[in-house]
């Protein structure tokens, strides 16, 4: 079974169409964060009540991508 970090990495690079090169941007867009947060929601089986947690986690994961 894949670890969540592996799934996130795959999602970041494939589903969002991103690669490591991010141009001049140093932060993810709001849409990128929203898409990844929604992916976390789906991975949890669409269980409600974790929206803030998903959003913050998505921001952290994407910040590492942009670092």
Predicted model as a PDB file, atoms N, CA, C, CB and O in Angstrom, pLDDT in the B-factor column:
MODEL        1                                                                  
ATOM      1  N   UNK A   1       0.839  -1.177   0.000  1.00 47.00           N  
ATOM      2  CA  UNK A   1       0.000   0.000   0.000  1.00 47.00           C  
ATOM      3  C   UNK A   1       0.888   1.246   0.000  1.00 47.00           C  
ATOM      4  CB  UNK A   1      -0.956  -0.005   1.218  1.00 47.00           C  
ATOM      5  O   UNK A   1       1.884   1.303   0.720  1.00 47.00           O  
ATOM      6  N   UNK A   2       0.530   2.219  -0.791  1.00 54.00           N  
ATOM      7  CA  UNK A   2       1.327   3.427  -0.905  1.00 54.00           C  
ATOM      8  C   UNK A   2       1.149   4.319   0.307  1.00 54.00           C  
ATOM      9  CB  UNK A   2       0.963   4.182  -2.164  1.00 54.00           C  
ATOM     10  O   UNK A   2       0.064   4.415   0.879  1.00 54.00           O  
ATOM     11  N   UNK A   3       2.233   4.966   0.683  1.00 56.00           N  
ATOM     12  CA  UNK A   3       2.176   5.965   1.740  1.00 56.00           C  
ATOM     13  C   UNK A   3       1.492   7.212   1.189  1.00 56.00           C  
ATOM     14  CB  UNK A   3       3.603   6.297   2.283  1.00 56.00           C  
ATOM     15  O   UNK A   3       1.501   7.460  -0.017  1.00 56.00           O  
ATOM     16  N   UNK A   4       0.905   7.986   2.083  1.00 60.00           N  
ATOM     17  CA  UNK A   4       0.219   9.209   1.670  1.00 60.00           C  
ATOM     18  C   UNK A   4       1.182  10.163   0.972  1.00 60.00           C  
ATOM     19  CB  UNK A   4      -0.424   9.899   2.882  1.00 60.00           C  
ATOM     20  O   UNK A   4       0.797  10.825   0.008  1.00 60.00           O  
ATOM     21  N   UNK A   5       2.434  10.246   1.443  1.00 56.00           N  
ATOM     22  CA  UNK A   5       3.391  11.154   0.812  1.00 56.00           C  
ATOM     23  C   UNK A   5       3.675  10.760  -0.632  1.00 56.00           C  
ATOM     24  CB  UNK A   5       4.690  11.181   1.603  1.00 56.00           C  
ATOM     25  O   UNK A   5       3.892  11.625  -1.481  1.00 56.00           O  
ATOM     26  N   UNK A   6       3.674   9.455  -0.913  1.00 59.00           N  
ATOM     27  CA  UNK A   6       3.859   9.012  -2.294  1.00 59.00           C  
ATOM     28  C   UNK A   6       2.677   9.428  -3.150  1.00 59.00           C  
ATOM     29  CB  UNK A   6       4.047   7.493  -2.356  1.00 59.00           C  
ATOM     30  O   UNK A   6       2.849   9.883  -4.281  1.00 59.00           O  
ATOM     31  N   UNK A   7       1.483   9.273  -2.612  1.00 56.00           N  
ATOM     32  CA  UNK A   7       0.274   9.648  -3.344  1.00 56.00           C  
ATOM     33  C   UNK A   7       0.266  11.139  -3.595  1.00 56.00           C  
ATOM     34  CB  UNK A   7      -0.990   9.227  -2.576  1.00 56.00           C  
ATOM     35  O   UNK A   7      -0.061  11.590  -4.693  1.00 56.00           O  
ATOM     36  N   UNK A   8       0.626  11.905  -2.579  1.00 63.00           N  
ATOM     37  CA  UNK A   8       0.660  13.365  -2.713  1.00 63.00           C  
ATOM     38  C   UNK A   8       1.662  13.762  -3.781  1.00 63.00           C  
ATOM     39  CB  UNK A   8       1.015  14.037  -1.366  1.00 63.00           C  
ATOM     40  O   UNK A   8       1.365  14.606  -4.626  1.00 63.00           O  
ATOM     41  N   UNK A   9       2.841  13.168  -3.754  1.00 58.00           N  
ATOM     42  CA  UNK A   9       3.858  13.493  -4.752  1.00 58.00           C  
ATOM     43  C   UNK A   9       3.369  13.193  -6.157  1.00 58.00           C  
ATOM     44  CB  UNK A   9       5.142  12.723  -4.474  1.00 58.00           C  
ATOM     45  O   UNK A   9       3.582  13.981  -7.079  1.00 58.00           O  
ATOM     46  N   UNK A  10       2.714  12.053  -6.320  1.00 60.00           N  
ATOM     47  CA  UNK A  10       2.171  11.705  -7.627  1.00 60.00           C  
ATOM     48  C   UNK A  10       1.100  12.698  -8.043  1.00 60.00           C  
ATOM     49  CB  UNK A  10       1.602  10.286  -7.613  1.00 60.00           C  
ATOM     50  O   UNK A  10       1.062  13.127  -9.196  1.00 60.00           O  
ATOM     51  N   UNK A  11       0.224  13.066  -7.106  1.00 56.00           N  
ATOM     52  CA  UNK A  11      -0.843  14.015  -7.406  1.00 56.00           C  
ATOM     53  C   UNK A  11      -0.281  15.370  -7.786  1.00 56.00           C  
ATOM     54  CB  UNK A  11      -1.779  14.156  -6.218  1.00 56.00           C  
ATOM     55  O   UNK A  11      -0.748  16.004  -8.733  1.00 56.00           O  
ATOM     56  N   UNK A  12       0.710  15.806  -7.053  1.00 57.00           N  
ATOM     57  CA  UNK A  12       1.296  17.119  -7.314  1.00 57.00           C  
ATOM     58  C   UNK A  12       1.884  17.160  -8.715  1.00 57.00           C  
ATOM     59  CB  UNK A  12       2.377  17.454  -6.268  1.00 57.00           C  
ATOM     60  O   UNK A  12       1.711  18.143  -9.435  1.00 57.00           O  
ATOM     61  N   UNK A  13       2.570  16.110  -9.100  1.00 54.00           N  
ATOM     62  CA  UNK A  13       3.241  16.135 -10.393  1.00 54.00           C  
ATOM     63  C   UNK A  13       2.347  15.762 -11.558  1.00 54.00           C  
ATOM     64  CB  UNK A  13       4.402  15.221 -10.364  1.00 54.00           C  
ATOM     65  O   UNK A  13       2.555  16.251 -12.669  1.00 54.00           O  
ATOM     66  N   UNK A  14       1.360  14.913 -11.336  1.00 56.00           N  
ATOM     67  CA  UNK A  14       0.537  14.484 -12.470  1.00 56.00           C  
ATOM     68  C   UNK A  14      -0.815  15.174 -12.529  1.00 56.00           C  
ATOM     69  CB  UNK A  14       0.329  13.001 -12.414  1.00 56.00           C  
ATOM     70  O   UNK A  14      -1.138  15.821 -13.525  1.00 56.00           O  
ATOM     71  N   UNK A  15      -1.603  15.044 -11.479  1.00 53.00           N  
ATOM     72  CA  UNK A  15      -2.969  15.574 -11.508  1.00 53.00           C  
ATOM     73  C   UNK A  15      -2.993  17.086 -11.658  1.00 53.00           C  
ATOM     74  CB  UNK A  15      -3.712  15.176 -10.248  1.00 53.00           C  
ATOM     75  O   UNK A  15      -3.826  17.627 -12.386  1.00 53.00           O  
ATOM     76  N   UNK A  16      -2.097  17.762 -10.982  1.00 54.00           N  
ATOM     77  CA  UNK A  16      -2.063  19.218 -11.072  1.00 54.00           C  
ATOM     78  C   UNK A  16      -1.201  19.677 -12.244  1.00 54.00           C  
ATOM     79  CB  UNK A  16      -1.539  19.818  -9.767  1.00 54.00           C  
ATOM     80  O   UNK A  16      -1.141  20.869 -12.545  1.00 54.00           O  
ATOM     81  N   UNK A  17      -0.546  18.747 -12.895  1.00 54.00           N  
ATOM     82  CA  UNK A  17       0.264  19.088 -14.055  1.00 54.00           C  
ATOM     83  C   UNK A  17       1.510  19.873 -13.690  1.00 54.00           C  
ATOM     84  CB  UNK A  17      -0.554  19.873 -15.034  1.00 54.00           C  
ATOM     85  O   UNK A  17       2.015  20.652 -14.499  1.00 54.00           O  
ATOM     86  N   UNK A  18       2.004  19.677 -12.490  1.00 53.00           N  
ATOM     87  CA  UNK A  18       3.168  20.431 -12.048  1.00 53.00           C  
ATOM     88  C   UNK A  18       4.416  19.570 -12.127  1.00 53.00           C  
ATOM     89  CB  UNK A  18       2.968  20.948 -10.622  1.00 53.00           C  
ATOM     90  O   UNK A  18       4.359  18.347 -12.006  1.00 53.00           O  
ATOM     91  N   UNK A  19       5.519  20.219 -12.328  1.00 55.00           N  
ATOM     92  CA  UNK A  19       6.827  19.588 -12.245  1.00 55.00           C  
ATOM     93  C   UNK A  19       7.628  20.399 -11.248  1.00 55.00           C  
ATOM     94  CB  UNK A  19       7.543  19.512 -13.651  1.00 55.00           C  
ATOM     95  O   UNK A  19       7.146  21.421 -10.760  1.00 55.00           O  
ATOM     96  N   UNK A  20       8.829  19.973 -10.937  1.00 58.00           N  
ATOM     97  CA  UNK A  20       9.626  20.658  -9.928  1.00 58.00           C  
ATOM     98  C   UNK A  20       9.870  22.116 -10.293  1.00 58.00           C  
ATOM     99  CB  UNK A  20      10.950  19.945  -9.738  1.00 58.00           C  
ATOM    100  O   UNK A  20       9.851  22.973  -9.409  1.00 58.00           O  
ATOM    101  N   UNK A  21      10.093  22.418 -11.540  1.00 59.00           N  
ATOM    102  CA  UNK A  21      10.316  23.804 -11.948  1.00 59.00           C  
ATOM    103  C   UNK A  21       9.027  24.591 -11.752  1.00 59.00           C  
ATOM    104  CB  UNK A  21      10.796  23.885 -13.429  1.00 59.00           C  
ATOM    105  O   UNK A  21       7.979  24.208 -12.272  1.00 59.00           O  
ATOM    106  N   UNK A  22       9.099  25.675 -11.013  1.00 59.00           N  
ATOM    107  CA  UNK A  22       7.908  26.460 -10.711  1.00 59.00           C  
ATOM    108  C   UNK A  22       8.014  27.886 -11.225  1.00 59.00           C  
ATOM    109  CB  UNK A  22       7.660  26.473  -9.224  1.00 59.00           C  
ATOM    110  O   UNK A  22       7.234  28.750 -10.825  1.00 59.00           O  
ATOM    111  N   UNK A  23       8.971  28.140 -12.106  1.00 66.00           N  
ATOM    112  CA  UNK A  23       9.118  29.493 -12.626  1.00 66.00           C  
ATOM    113  C   UNK A  23       9.578  30.423 -11.529  1.00 66.00           C  
ATOM    114  CB  UNK A  23       7.807  29.992 -13.231  1.00 66.00           C  
ATOM    115  O   UNK A  23      10.418  30.056 -10.707  1.00 66.00           O  
ATOM    116  N   UNK A  24       9.038  31.610 -11.512  1.00 75.00           N  
ATOM    117  CA  UNK A  24       9.421  32.591 -10.510  1.00 75.00           C  
ATOM    118  C   UNK A  24       8.580  32.502  -9.249  1.00 75.00           C  
ATOM    119  CB  UNK A  24       9.319  33.969 -11.083  1.00 75.00           C  
ATOM    120  O   UNK A  24       8.837  33.219  -8.282  1.00 75.00           O  
ATOM    121  N   UNK A  25       7.575  31.627  -9.247  1.00 78.00           N  
ATOM    122  CA  UNK A  25       6.706  31.537  -8.083  1.00 78.00           C  
ATOM    123  C   UNK A  25       7.412  30.829  -6.937  1.00 78.00           C  
ATOM    124  CB  UNK A  25       5.409  30.809  -8.437  1.00 78.00           C  
ATOM    125  O   UNK A  25       8.124  29.845  -7.141  1.00 78.00           O  
ATOM    126  N   UNK A  26       7.208  31.339  -5.737  1.00 82.00           N  
ATOM    127  CA  UNK A  26       7.778  30.710  -4.549  1.00 82.00           C  
ATOM    128  C   UNK A  26       6.705  30.103  -3.656  1.00 82.00           C  
ATOM    129  CB  UNK A  26       8.589  31.720  -3.760  1.00 82.00           C  
ATOM    130  O   UNK A  26       7.014  29.430  -2.673  1.00 82.00           O  
ATOM    131  N   UNK A  27       5.449  30.340  -4.000  1.00 87.00           N  
ATOM    132  CA  UNK A  27       4.326  29.801  -3.242  1.00 87.00           C  
ATOM    133  C   UNK A  27       3.302  29.201  -4.197  1.00 87.00           C  
ATOM    134  CB  UNK A  27       3.676  30.896  -2.367  1.00 87.00           C  
ATOM    135  O   UNK A  27       3.186  29.634  -5.343  1.00 87.00           O  
ATOM    136  N   UNK A  28       2.565  28.209  -3.725  1.00 89.00           N  
ATOM    137  CA  UNK A  28       1.520  27.625  -4.572  1.00 89.00           C  
ATOM    138  C   UNK A  28       0.354  28.591  -4.740  1.00 89.00           C  
ATOM    139  CB  UNK A  28       1.023  26.298  -3.976  1.00 89.00           C  
ATOM    140  O   UNK A  28       0.160  29.497  -3.930  1.00 89.00           O  
ATOM    141  N   UNK A  29      -0.407  28.387  -5.791  1.00 91.00           N  
ATOM    142  CA  UNK A  29      -1.613  29.188  -5.984  1.00 91.00           C  
ATOM    143  C   UNK A  29      -2.722  28.654  -5.077  1.00 91.00           C  
ATOM    144  CB  UNK A  29      -2.061  29.169  -7.478  1.00 91.00           C  
ATOM    145  O   UNK A  29      -2.641  27.537  -4.566  1.00 91.00           O  
ATOM    146  N   UNK A  30      -3.739  29.457  -4.891  1.00 94.00           N  
ATOM    147  CA  UNK A  30      -4.882  29.043  -4.082  1.00 94.00           C  
ATOM    148  C   UNK A  30      -5.563  27.822  -4.715  1.00 94.00           C  
ATOM    149  CB  UNK A  30      -5.891  30.211  -3.929  1.00 94.00           C  
ATOM    150  O   UNK A  30      -6.016  26.924  -4.005  1.00 94.00           O  
ATOM    151  N   UNK A  31      -5.633  27.794  -6.029  1.00 94.00           N  
ATOM    152  CA  UNK A  31      -6.244  26.652  -6.719  1.00 94.00           C  
ATOM    153  C   UNK A  31      -5.456  25.361  -6.493  1.00 94.00           C  
ATOM    154  CB  UNK A  31      -6.348  26.938  -8.218  1.00 94.00           C  
ATOM    155  O   UNK A  31      -6.051  24.299  -6.306  1.00 94.00           O  
ATOM    156  N   UNK A  32      -4.138  25.441  -6.509  1.00 92.00           N  
ATOM    157  CA  UNK A  32      -3.322  24.257  -6.263  1.00 92.00           C  
ATOM    158  C   UNK A  32      -3.570  23.712  -4.860  1.00 92.00           C  
ATOM    159  CB  UNK A  32      -1.835  24.582  -6.451  1.00 92.00           C  
ATOM    160  O   UNK A  32      -3.702  22.503  -4.668  1.00 92.00           O  
ATOM    161  N   UNK A  33      -3.631  24.616  -3.880  1.00 95.00           N  
ATOM    162  CA  UNK A  33      -3.894  24.190  -2.502  1.00 95.00           C  
ATOM    163  C   UNK A  33      -5.277  23.556  -2.408  1.00 95.00           C  
ATOM    164  CB  UNK A  33      -3.781  25.388  -1.523  1.00 95.00           C  
ATOM    165  O   UNK A  33      -5.445  22.509  -1.781  1.00 95.00           O  
ATOM    166  N   UNK A  34      -6.258  24.186  -3.026  1.00 95.00           N  
ATOM    167  CA  UNK A  34      -7.628  23.669  -2.976  1.00 95.00           C  
ATOM    168  C   UNK A  34      -7.723  22.282  -3.611  1.00 95.00           C  
ATOM    169  CB  UNK A  34      -8.586  24.634  -3.683  1.00 95.00           C  
ATOM    170  O   UNK A  34      -8.397  21.403  -3.075  1.00 95.00           O  
ATOM    171  N   UNK A  35      -7.063  22.084  -4.732  1.00 95.00           N  
ATOM    172  CA  UNK A  35      -7.118  20.783  -5.407  1.00 95.00           C  
ATOM    173  C   UNK A  35      -6.477  19.693  -4.557  1.00 95.00           C  
ATOM    174  CB  UNK A  35      -6.423  20.859  -6.770  1.00 95.00           C  
ATOM    175  O   UNK A  35      -7.004  18.585  -4.461  1.00 95.00           O  
ATOM    176  N   UNK A  36      -5.339  20.008  -3.941  1.00 95.00           N  
ATOM    177  CA  UNK A  36      -4.679  19.003  -3.116  1.00 95.00           C  
ATOM    178  C   UNK A  36      -5.470  18.744  -1.832  1.00 95.00           C  
ATOM    179  CB  UNK A  36      -3.249  19.445  -2.778  1.00 95.00           C  
ATOM    180  O   UNK A  36      -5.564  17.598  -1.391  1.00 95.00           O  
ATOM    181  N   UNK A  37      -6.031  19.771  -1.237  1.00 96.00           N  
ATOM    182  CA  UNK A  37      -6.863  19.592  -0.044  1.00 96.00           C  
ATOM    183  C   UNK A  37      -8.066  18.711  -0.368  1.00 96.00           C  
ATOM    184  CB  UNK A  37      -7.332  20.960   0.509  1.00 96.00           C  
ATOM    185  O   UNK A  37      -8.449  17.860   0.435  1.00 96.00           O  
ATOM    186  N   UNK A  38      -8.654  18.912  -1.527  1.00 96.00           N  
ATOM    187  CA  UNK A  38      -9.780  18.072  -1.941  1.00 96.00           C  
ATOM    188  C   UNK A  38      -9.328  16.623  -2.134  1.00 96.00           C  
ATOM    189  CB  UNK A  38     -10.409  18.614  -3.244  1.00 96.00           C  
ATOM    190  O   UNK A  38     -10.068  15.693  -1.816  1.00 96.00           O  
ATOM    191  N   UNK A  39      -8.130  16.437  -2.647  1.00 95.00           N  
ATOM    192  CA  UNK A  39      -7.593  15.078  -2.824  1.00 95.00           C  
ATOM    193  C   UNK A  39      -7.441  14.387  -1.473  1.00 95.00           C  
ATOM    194  CB  UNK A  39      -6.228  15.120  -3.559  1.00 95.00           C  
ATOM    195  O   UNK A  39      -7.736  13.198  -1.350  1.00 95.00           O  
ATOM    196  N   UNK A  40      -6.981  15.124  -0.454  1.00 95.00           N  
ATOM    197  CA  UNK A  40      -6.885  14.551   0.890  1.00 95.00           C  
ATOM    198  C   UNK A  40      -8.265  14.141   1.392  1.00 95.00           C  
ATOM    199  CB  UNK A  40      -6.237  15.556   1.865  1.00 95.00           C  
ATOM    200  O   UNK A  40      -8.422  13.083   2.001  1.00 95.00           O  
ATOM    201  N   UNK A  41      -9.251  14.971   1.137  1.00 96.00           N  
ATOM    202  CA  UNK A  41     -10.645  14.695   1.509  1.00 96.00           C  
ATOM    203  C   UNK A  41     -11.115  13.400   0.840  1.00 96.00           C  
ATOM    204  CB  UNK A  41     -11.571  15.883   1.107  1.00 96.00           C  
ATOM    205  O   UNK A  41     -11.743  12.557   1.480  1.00 96.00           O  
ATOM    206  N   UNK A  42     -10.810  13.252  -0.432  1.00 95.00           N  
ATOM    207  CA  UNK A  42     -11.195  12.039  -1.148  1.00 95.00           C  
ATOM    208  C   UNK A  42     -10.478  10.810  -0.607  1.00 95.00           C  
ATOM    209  CB  UNK A  42     -10.906  12.192  -2.631  1.00 95.00           C  
ATOM    210  O   UNK A  42     -11.085   9.750  -0.463  1.00 95.00           O  
ATOM    211  N   UNK A  43      -9.190  10.946  -0.306  1.00 94.00           N  
ATOM    212  CA  UNK A  43      -8.415   9.820   0.215  1.00 94.00           C  
ATOM    213  C   UNK A  43      -8.951   9.343   1.561  1.00 94.00           C  
ATOM    214  CB  UNK A  43      -6.945  10.208   0.350  1.00 94.00           C  
ATOM    215  O   UNK A  43      -8.811   8.169   1.903  1.00 94.00           O  
ATOM    216  N   UNK A  44      -9.561  10.242   2.323  1.00 92.00           N  
ATOM    217  CA  UNK A  44     -10.131   9.897   3.609  1.00 92.00           C  
ATOM    218  C   UNK A  44     -11.521   9.294   3.447  1.00 92.00           C  
ATOM    219  CB  UNK A  44     -10.189  11.122   4.507  1.00 92.00           C  
ATOM    220  O   UNK A  44     -12.162   8.959   4.443  1.00 92.00           O  
ATOM    221  N   UNK A  45     -11.988   9.152   2.244  1.00 96.00           N  
ATOM    222  CA  UNK A  45     -13.316   8.590   2.006  1.00 96.00           C  
ATOM    223  C   UNK A  45     -14.415   9.631   2.085  1.00 96.00           C  
ATOM    224  CB  UNK A  45     -13.596   7.495   2.994  1.00 96.00           C  
ATOM    225  O   UNK A  45     -15.552   9.319   2.436  1.00 96.00           O  
ATOM    226  N   UNK A  46     -14.073  10.876   1.755  1.00 96.00           N  
ATOM    227  CA  UNK A  46     -15.018  12.000   1.765  1.00 96.00           C  
ATOM    228  C   UNK A  46     -15.662  12.211   3.129  1.00 96.00           C  
ATOM    229  CB  UNK A  46     -16.100  11.777   0.727  1.00 96.00           C  
ATOM    230  O   UNK A  46     -16.843  12.543   3.238  1.00 96.00           O  
ATOM    231  N   UNK A  47     -14.859  12.009   4.158  1.00 95.00           N  
ATOM    232  CA  UNK A  47     -15.319  12.218   5.531  1.00 95.00           C  
ATOM    233  C   UNK A  47     -15.244  13.705   5.856  1.00 95.00           C  
ATOM    234  CB  UNK A  47     -14.471  11.387   6.542  1.00 95.00           C  
ATOM    235  O   UNK A  47     -14.177  14.311   5.765  1.00 95.00           O  
ATOM    236  N   UNK A  48     -16.373  14.288   6.232  1.00 96.00           N  
ATOM    237  CA  UNK A  48     -16.436  15.718   6.535  1.00 96.00           C  
ATOM    238  C   UNK A  48     -15.791  16.046   7.880  1.00 96.00           C  
ATOM    239  CB  UNK A  48     -17.882  16.189   6.531  1.00 96.00           C  
ATOM    240  O   UNK A  48     -15.538  15.166   8.702  1.00 96.00           O  
ATOM    241  N   UNK A  49     -15.531  17.344   8.078  1.00 97.00           N  
ATOM    242  CA  UNK A  49     -15.054  17.824   9.361  1.00 97.00           C  
ATOM    243  C   UNK A  49     -13.554  18.023   9.463  1.00 97.00           C  
ATOM    244  CB  UNK A  49     -15.474  16.897  10.399  1.00 97.00           C  
ATOM    245  O   UNK A  49     -13.052  18.347  10.539  1.00 97.00           O  
ATOM    246  N   UNK A  50     -12.825  17.838   8.371  1.00 97.00           N  
ATOM    247  CA  UNK A  50     -11.369  17.970   8.402  1.00 97.00           C  
ATOM    248  C   UNK A  50     -10.876  18.990   7.369  1.00 97.00           C  
ATOM    249  CB  UNK A  50     -10.712  16.609   8.150  1.00 97.00           C  
ATOM    250  O   UNK A  50      -9.725  18.927   6.936  1.00 97.00           O  
ATOM    251  N   UNK A  51     -11.740  19.924   6.978  1.00 96.00           N  
ATOM    252  CA  UNK A  51     -11.389  20.842   5.903  1.00 96.00           C  
ATOM    253  C   UNK A  51     -10.199  21.729   6.242  1.00 96.00           C  
ATOM    254  CB  UNK A  51     -12.570  21.699   5.565  1.00 96.00           C  
ATOM    255  O   UNK A  51      -9.328  21.936   5.398  1.00 96.00           O  
ATOM    256  N   UNK A  52     -10.147  22.252   7.455  1.00 97.00           N  
ATOM    257  CA  UNK A  52      -9.015  23.116   7.832  1.00 97.00           C  
ATOM    258  C   UNK A  52      -7.734  22.311   7.883  1.00 97.00           C  
ATOM    259  CB  UNK A  52      -9.268  23.794   9.194  1.00 97.00           C  
ATOM    260  O   UNK A  52      -6.690  22.763   7.413  1.00 97.00           O  
ATOM    261  N   UNK A  53      -7.808  21.126   8.449  1.00 97.00           N  
ATOM    262  CA  UNK A  53      -6.646  20.236   8.517  1.00 97.00           C  
ATOM    263  C   UNK A  53      -6.136  19.904   7.112  1.00 97.00           C  
ATOM    264  CB  UNK A  53      -7.003  18.938   9.275  1.00 97.00           C  
ATOM    265  O   UNK A  53      -4.932  19.944   6.860  1.00 97.00           O  
ATOM    266  N   UNK A  54      -7.050  19.580   6.205  1.00 97.00           N  
ATOM    267  CA  UNK A  54      -6.673  19.258   4.828  1.00 97.00           C  
ATOM    268  C   UNK A  54      -6.024  20.451   4.143  1.00 97.00           C  
ATOM    269  CB  UNK A  54      -7.895  18.802   4.033  1.00 97.00           C  
ATOM    270  O   UNK A  54      -5.031  20.304   3.431  1.00 97.00           O  
ATOM    271  N   UNK A  55      -6.590  21.634   4.364  1.00 97.00           N  
ATOM    272  CA  UNK A  55      -6.058  22.842   3.731  1.00 97.00           C  
ATOM    273  C   UNK A  55      -4.633  23.128   4.211  1.00 97.00           C  
ATOM    274  CB  UNK A  55      -6.969  24.048   4.027  1.00 97.00           C  
ATOM    275  O   UNK A  55      -3.739  23.389   3.406  1.00 97.00           O  
ATOM    276  N   UNK A  56      -4.432  23.075   5.520  1.00 96.00           N  
ATOM    277  CA  UNK A  56      -3.105  23.355   6.076  1.00 96.00           C  
ATOM    278  C   UNK A  56      -2.087  22.304   5.633  1.00 96.00           C  
ATOM    279  CB  UNK A  56      -3.171  23.409   7.612  1.00 96.00           C  
ATOM    280  O   UNK A  56      -0.935  22.625   5.343  1.00 96.00           O  
ATOM    281  N   UNK A  57      -2.520  21.070   5.584  1.00 96.00           N  
ATOM    282  CA  UNK A  57      -1.626  19.997   5.130  1.00 96.00           C  
ATOM    283  C   UNK A  57      -1.252  20.189   3.665  1.00 96.00           C  
ATOM    284  CB  UNK A  57      -2.288  18.621   5.330  1.00 96.00           C  
ATOM    285  O   UNK A  57      -0.100  19.987   3.282  1.00 96.00           O  
ATOM    286  N   UNK A  58      -2.218  20.575   2.856  1.00 95.00           N  
ATOM    287  CA  UNK A  58      -1.946  20.830   1.439  1.00 95.00           C  
ATOM    288  C   UNK A  58      -0.962  21.986   1.284  1.00 95.00           C  
ATOM    289  CB  UNK A  58      -3.254  21.138   0.682  1.00 95.00           C  
ATOM    290  O   UNK A  58      -0.045  21.918   0.465  1.00 95.00           O  
ATOM    291  N   UNK A  59      -1.151  23.038   2.064  1.00 95.00           N  
ATOM    292  CA  UNK A  59      -0.207  24.164   2.014  1.00 95.00           C  
ATOM    293  C   UNK A  59       1.204  23.714   2.365  1.00 95.00           C  
ATOM    294  CB  UNK A  59      -0.652  25.280   2.969  1.00 95.00           C  
ATOM    295  O   UNK A  59       2.163  24.116   1.707  1.00 95.00           O  
ATOM    296  N   UNK A  60       1.338  22.892   3.386  1.00 94.00           N  
ATOM    297  CA  UNK A  60       2.656  22.408   3.801  1.00 94.00           C  
ATOM    298  C   UNK A  60       3.310  21.539   2.731  1.00 94.00           C  
ATOM    299  CB  UNK A  60       2.540  21.621   5.098  1.00 94.00           C  
ATOM    300  O   UNK A  60       4.489  21.704   2.418  1.00 94.00           O  
ATOM    301  N   UNK A  61       2.534  20.618   2.177  1.00 92.00           N  
ATOM    302  CA  UNK A  61       3.079  19.738   1.141  1.00 92.00           C  
ATOM    303  C   UNK A  61       3.538  20.525  -0.075  1.00 92.00           C  
ATOM    304  CB  UNK A  61       2.043  18.704   0.726  1.00 92.00           C  
ATOM    305  O   UNK A  61       4.608  20.267  -0.626  1.00 92.00           O  
ATOM    306  N   UNK A  62       2.723  21.482  -0.488  1.00 92.00           N  
ATOM    307  CA  UNK A  62       3.061  22.274  -1.664  1.00 92.00           C  
ATOM    308  C   UNK A  62       4.217  23.226  -1.381  1.00 92.00           C  
ATOM    309  CB  UNK A  62       1.846  23.057  -2.139  1.00 92.00           C  
ATOM    310  O   UNK A  62       5.022  23.497  -2.272  1.00 92.00           O  
ATOM    311  N   UNK A  63       4.312  23.733  -0.168  1.00 89.00           N  
ATOM    312  CA  UNK A  63       5.432  24.608   0.194  1.00 89.00           C  
ATOM    313  C   UNK A  63       6.738  23.850   0.052  1.00 89.00           C  
ATOM    314  CB  UNK A  63       5.275  25.148   1.636  1.00 89.00           C  
ATOM    315  O   UNK A  63       7.738  24.412  -0.393  1.00 89.00           O  
ATOM    316  N   UNK A  64       6.738  22.570   0.430  1.00 88.00           N  
ATOM    317  CA  UNK A  64       7.948  21.744   0.235  1.00 88.00           C  
ATOM    318  C   UNK A  64       8.257  21.574  -1.243  1.00 88.00           C  
ATOM    319  CB  UNK A  64       7.776  20.359   0.895  1.00 88.00           C  
ATOM    320  O   UNK A  64       9.421  21.542  -1.642  1.00 88.00           O  
ATOM    321  N   UNK A  65       7.230  21.468  -2.040  1.00 84.00           N  
ATOM    322  CA  UNK A  65       7.407  21.319  -3.489  1.00 84.00           C  
ATOM    323  C   UNK A  65       8.054  22.573  -4.084  1.00 84.00           C  
ATOM    324  CB  UNK A  65       6.047  21.042  -4.176  1.00 84.00           C  
ATOM    325  O   UNK A  65       8.882  22.486  -4.990  1.00 84.00           O  
ATOM    326  N   UNK A  66       7.669  23.720  -3.569  1.00 82.00           N  
ATOM    327  CA  UNK A  66       8.173  24.984  -4.105  1.00 82.00           C  
ATOM    328  C   UNK A  66       9.514  25.385  -3.503  1.00 82.00           C  
ATOM    329  CB  UNK A  66       7.166  26.081  -3.866  1.00 82.00           C  
ATOM    330  O   UNK A  66      10.155  26.316  -3.990  1.00 82.00           O  
ATOM    331  N   UNK A  67       9.944  24.700  -2.456  1.00 78.00           N  
ATOM    332  CA  UNK A  67      11.219  25.044  -1.789  1.00 78.00           C  
ATOM    333  C   UNK A  67      12.419  24.731  -2.659  1.00 78.00           C  
ATOM    334  CB  UNK A  67      11.348  24.296  -0.467  1.00 78.00           C  
ATOM    335  O   UNK A  67      13.556  24.960  -2.248  1.00 78.00           O  
TER     336      UNK A  67                                                      
ENDMDL                                                                          
END                                                                             
